[in-house]
Amino acid sequence: MDTEFNSMERFHKTLRIAMKNEAMLMVIDTLVKMAELMVHKGEKERAAEILTIALQYPMRAGTRSRAQSLYDDLEAELCPRVFVDARQLAQEITLDDLLAAILGKEDELN
């Protein structure tokens, strides 16, 4: 459990650095890695939301392949409503909004 927490902490730190440097590919890579960890932790609906938004942005070919594969696996496993809601959310919020939501909770602790 500590390993998962430490991984998420590292992802948050990486996201902050990537955002500061406007390294969009690194931001998207990190979001996909976070989604993979969330699936492992059983947070599949949240992973689906992140992937739905991330897949709208340019990313490295390997990252896109992993993201699409994970998305397809989740789509086959979860209720279709999860993806209807995720697509709706993706239309309503920006990538910056998503990053603020992910990082906001950590910022409250500091």
PyRosetta script that sets phi, psi and omega in degrees:
from pyrosetta import init, pose_from_sequence

init()
pose = pose_from_sequence("MDTEFNSMERFHKTLRIAMKNEAMLMVIDTLVKMAELMVHKGEKERAAEILTIALQYPMRAGTRSRAQSLYDDLEAELCPRVFVDARQLAQEITLDDLLAAILGKEDELN")
pose.set_psi(1, -41.5)
pose.set_omega(1, 177.9)
pose.set_phi(2, -61.5)
pose.set_psi(2, -37.1)
pose.set_omega(2, 179.6)
pose.set_phi(3, -61.3)
pose.set_psi(3, -42.9)
pose.set_omega(3, 178.4)
pose.set_phi(4, -64.1)
pose.set_psi(4, -41.1)
pose.set_omega(4, 179.1)
pose.set_phi(5, -63.7)
pose.set_psi(5, -45.6)
pose.set_omega(5, 179.3)
pose.set_phi(6, -62.6)
pose.set_psi(6, -38.2)
pose.set_omega(6, 177.3)
pose.set_phi(7, -62.4)
pose.set_psi(7, -45.2)
pose.set_omega(7, -179.6)
pose.set_phi(8, -64.4)
pose.set_psi(8, -38.7)
pose.set_omega(8, 176.7)
pose.set_phi(9, -60.9)
pose.set_psi(9, -43.5)
pose.set_omega(9, 178.8)
pose.set_phi(10, -64.0)
pose.set_psi(10, -39.8)
pose.set_omega(10, 178.0)
pose.set_phi(11, -62.5)
pose.set_psi(11, -41.6)
pose.set_omega(11, 179.3)
pose.set_phi(12, -62.3)
pose.set_psi(12, -44.2)
pose.set_omega(12, 179.7)
pose.set_phi(13, -62.7)
pose.set_psi(13, -44.3)
pose.set_omega(13, 179.0)
pose.set_phi(14, -61.3)
pose.set_psi(14, -42.5)
pose.set_omega(14, 178.3)
pose.set_phi(15, -60.4)
pose.set_psi(15, -43.5)
pose.set_omega(15, 179.4)
pose.set_phi(16, -60.5)
pose.set_psi(16, -45.5)
pose.set_omega(16, -179.8)
pose.set_phi(17, -63.9)
pose.set_psi(17, -45.6)
pose.set_omega(17, -179.3)
pose.set_phi(18, -62.2)
pose.set_psi(18, -42.3)
pose.set_omega(18, 179.8)
pose.set_phi(19, -64.4)
pose.set_psi(19, -44.5)
pose.set_omega(19, -179.4)
pose.set_phi(20, -59.0)
pose.set_psi(20, -38.5)
pose.set_omega(20, -178.1)
pose.set_phi(21, -93.5)
pose.set_psi(21, 5.2)
pose.set_omega(21, -179.0)
pose.set_phi(22, 53.6)
pose.set_psi(22, 40.2)
pose.set_omega(22, 180.0)
pose.set_phi(23, -93.1)
pose.set_psi(23, 81.6)
pose.set_omega(23, -172.5)
pose.set_phi(24, -60.2)
pose.set_psi(24, -40.6)
pose.set_omega(24, -179.7)
pose.set_phi(25, -63.0)
pose.set_psi(25, -37.3)
pose.set_omega(25, 178.2)
pose.set_phi(26, -67.8)
pose.set_psi(26, -38.2)
pose.set_omega(26, 177.3)
pose.set_phi(27, -59.8)
pose.set_psi(27, -49.6)
pose.set_omega(27, -177.5)
pose.set_phi(28, -66.8)
pose.set_psi(28, -42.5)
pose.set_omega(28, 176.1)
pose.set_phi(29, -54.7)
pose.set_psi(29, -45.4)
pose.set_omega(29, -177.3)
pose.set_phi(30, -66.8)
pose.set_psi(30, -39.8)
pose.set_omega(30, 178.1)
pose.set_phi(31, -61.9)
pose.set_psi(31, -40.2)
pose.set_omega(31, 179.3)
pose.set_phi(32, -66.3)
pose.set_psi(32, -41.9)
pose.set_omega(32, 177.0)
pose.set_phi(33, -62.5)
pose.set_psi(33, -39.8)
pose.set_omega(33, 177.3)
pose.set_phi(34, -62.9)
pose.set_psi(34, -42.2)
pose.set_omega(34, 179.2)
pose.set_phi(35, -61.7)
pose.set_psi(35, -40.1)
pose.set_omega(35, 177.7)
pose.set_phi(36, -60.8)
pose.set_psi(36, -43.5)
pose.set_omega(36, 178.6)
pose.set_phi(37, -65.7)
pose.set_psi(37, -40.6)
pose.set_omega(37, 179.1)
pose.set_phi(38, -61.3)
pose.set_psi(38, -40.1)
pose.set_omega(38, 176.7)
pose.set_phi(39, -61.1)
pose.set_psi(39, -45.5)
pose.set_omega(39, 179.3)
pose.set_phi(40, -59.6)
pose.set_psi(40, -35.8)
pose.set_omega(40, -179.2)
pose.set_phi(41, -83.5)
pose.set_psi(41, -5.5)
pose.set_omega(41, -179.8)
pose.set_phi(42, 91.2)
pose.set_psi(42, 6.1)
pose.set_omega(42, 179.2)
pose.set_phi(43, -91.7)
pose.set_psi(43, 59.0)
pose.set_omega(43, -170.7)
pose.set_phi(44, -70.2)
pose.set_psi(44, -35.6)
pose.set_omega(44, -179.8)
pose.set_phi(45, -67.0)
pose.set_psi(45, -40.6)
pose.set_omega(45, 177.7)
pose.set_phi(46, -65.3)
pose.set_psi(46, -41.0)
pose.set_omega(46, 177.3)
pose.set_phi(47, -59.9)
pose.set_psi(47, -41.5)
pose.set_omega(47, 179.4)
pose.set_phi(48, -61.7)
pose.set_psi(48, -41.0)
pose.set_omega(48, 178.2)
pose.set_phi(49, -61.8)
pose.set_psi(49, -47.9)
pose.set_omega(49, -178.1)
pose.set_phi(50, -62.6)
pose.set_psi(50, -45.2)
pose.set_omega(50, -179.7)
pose.set_phi(51, -64.5)
pose.set_psi(51, -39.7)
pose.set_omega(51, 179.8)
pose.set_phi(52, -59.6)
pose.set_psi(52, -41.3)
pose.set_omega(52, 179.1)
pose.set_phi(53, -73.9)
pose.set_psi(53, -47.4)
pose.set_omega(53, -176.7)
pose.set_phi(54, -59.7)
pose.set_psi(54, -37.8)
pose.set_omega(54, -177.1)
pose.set_phi(55, -66.2)
pose.set_psi(55, -10.2)
pose.set_omega(55, 177.3)
pose.set_phi(56, -83.0)
pose.set_psi(56, -6.1)
pose.set_omega(56, -173.7)
pose.set_phi(57, -113.5)
pose.set_psi(57, 156.0)
pose.set_omega(57, 175.5)
pose.set_phi(58, -61.4)
pose.set_psi(58, 142.9)
pose.set_omega(58, 176.6)
pose.set_phi(59, -154.3)
pose.set_psi(59, 164.4)
pose.set_omega(59, 177.4)
pose.set_phi(60, -60.8)
pose.set_psi(60, 151.3)
pose.set_omega(60, -177.5)
pose.set_phi(61, -58.1)
pose.set_psi(61, -43.5)
pose.set_omega(61, 179.7)
pose.set_phi(62, -64.3)
pose.set_psi(62, -39.1)
pose.set_omega(62, 178.1)
pose.set_phi(63, -66.2)
pose.set_psi(63, -43.7)
pose.set_omega(63, -179.9)
pose.set_phi(64, -62.0)
pose.set_psi(64, -40.8)
pose.set_omega(64, 179.4)
pose.set_phi(65, -61.8)
pose.set_psi(65, -47.0)
pose.set_omega(65, 178.5)
pose.set_phi(66, -63.6)
pose.set_psi(66, -44.3)
pose.set_omega(66, -178.9)
pose.set_phi(67, -62.7)
pose.set_psi(67, -45.7)
pose.set_omega(67, -178.5)
pose.set_phi(68, -66.1)
pose.set_psi(68, -40.2)
pose.set_omega(68, 178.9)
pose.set_phi(69, -63.3)
pose.set_psi(69, -44.8)
pose.set_omega(69, 179.1)
pose.set_phi(70, -64.5)
pose.set_psi(70, -43.4)
pose.set_omega(70, 178.2)
pose.set_phi(71, -59.4)
pose.set_psi(71, -46.5)
pose.set_omega(71, -179.6)
pose.set_phi(72, -62.2)
pose.set_psi(72, -41.3)
pose.set_omega(72, 177.6)
pose.set_phi(73, -61.6)
pose.set_psi(73, -44.1)
pose.set_omega(73, 179.5)
pose.set_phi(74, -65.8)
pose.set_psi(74, -39.8)
pose.set_omega(74, -179.3)
pose.set_phi(75, -62.6)
pose.set_psi(75, -35.0)
pose.set_omega(75, 178.7)
pose.set_phi(76, -74.2)
pose.set_psi(76, -23.9)
pose.set_omega(76, -173.5)
pose.set_phi(77, -97.4)
pose.set_psi(77, -38.9)
pose.set_omega(77, -172.9)
pose.set_phi(78, -92.6)
pose.set_psi(78, 163.8)
pose.set_omega(78, 176.7)
pose.set_phi(79, -60.0)
pose.set_psi(79, 136.7)
pose.set_omega(79, 179.7)
pose.set_phi(80, -55.3)
pose.set_psi(80, -28.4)
pose.set_omega(80, -179.1)
pose.set_phi(81, -60.4)
pose.set_psi(81, -32.9)
pose.set_omega(81, 178.2)
pose.set_phi(82, -57.2)
pose.set_psi(82, -40.2)
pose.set_omega(82, -177.0)
pose.set_phi(83, -80.6)
pose.set_psi(83, -30.8)
pose.set_omega(83, 172.8)
pose.set_phi(84, -62.0)
pose.set_psi(84, -47.6)
pose.set_omega(84, 179.1)
pose.set_phi(85, -64.0)
pose.set_psi(85, -41.1)
pose.set_omega(85, -179.5)
pose.set_phi(86, -63.9)
pose.set_psi(86, -41.8)
pose.set_omega(86, 178.4)
pose.set_phi(87, -66.1)
pose.set_psi(87, -37.7)
pose.set_omega(87, 177.2)
pose.set_phi(88, -63.4)
pose.set_psi(88, -45.3)
pose.set_omega(88, 178.4)
pose.set_phi(89, -60.3)
pose.set_psi(89, -41.8)
pose.set_omega(89, -179.1)
pose.set_phi(90, -62.5)
pose.set_psi(90, -27.2)
pose.set_omega(90, 177.4)
pose.set_phi(91, -81.4)
pose.set_psi(91, -23.0)
pose.set_omega(91, -173.9)
pose.set_phi(92, -94.0)
pose.set_psi(92, -26.7)
pose.set_omega(92, -176.2)
pose.set_phi(93, -120.5)
pose.set_psi(93, 158.0)
pose.set_omega(93, 177.4)
pose.set_phi(94, -95.7)
pose.set_psi(94, 171.3)
pose.set_omega(94, 175.4)
pose.set_phi(95, -61.1)
pose.set_psi(95, -38.9)
pose.set_omega(95, 177.0)
pose.set_phi(96, -60.6)
pose.set_psi(96, -39.6)
pose.set_omega(96, 177.1)
pose.set_phi(97, -62.0)
pose.set_psi(97, -43.1)
pose.set_omega(97, 179.4)
pose.set_phi(98, -62.3)
pose.set_psi(98, -46.4)
pose.set_omega(98, -179.4)
pose.set_phi(99, -63.4)
pose.set_psi(99, -39.4)
pose.set_omega(99, 177.5)
pose.set_phi(100, -62.9)
pose.set_psi(100, -39.3)
pose.set_omega(100, 179.2)
pose.set_phi(101, -66.9)
pose.set_psi(101, -40.9)
pose.set_omega(101, -179.7)
pose.set_phi(102, -68.0)
pose.set_psi(102, -44.1)
pose.set_omega(102, -174.2)
pose.set_phi(103, -88.7)
pose.set_psi(103, -18.6)
pose.set_omega(103, -175.3)
pose.set_phi(104, -60.5)
pose.set_psi(104, -41.3)
pose.set_omega(104, -178.6)
pose.set_phi(105, -62.5)
pose.set_psi(105, -41.0)
pose.set_omega(105, 178.9)
pose.set_phi(106, -65.7)
pose.set_psi(106, -39.8)
pose.set_omega(106, -179.4)
pose.set_phi(107, -62.1)
pose.set_psi(107, -33.6)
pose.set_omega(107, 178.9)
pose.set_phi(108, -65.2)
pose.set_psi(108, -26.0)
pose.set_omega(108, -178.7)
pose.set_phi(109, -80.5)
pose.set_psi(109, -21.9)
pose.set_omega(109, -176.9)
pose.set_phi(110, -91.2)
pose.dump_pdb("model.pdb")
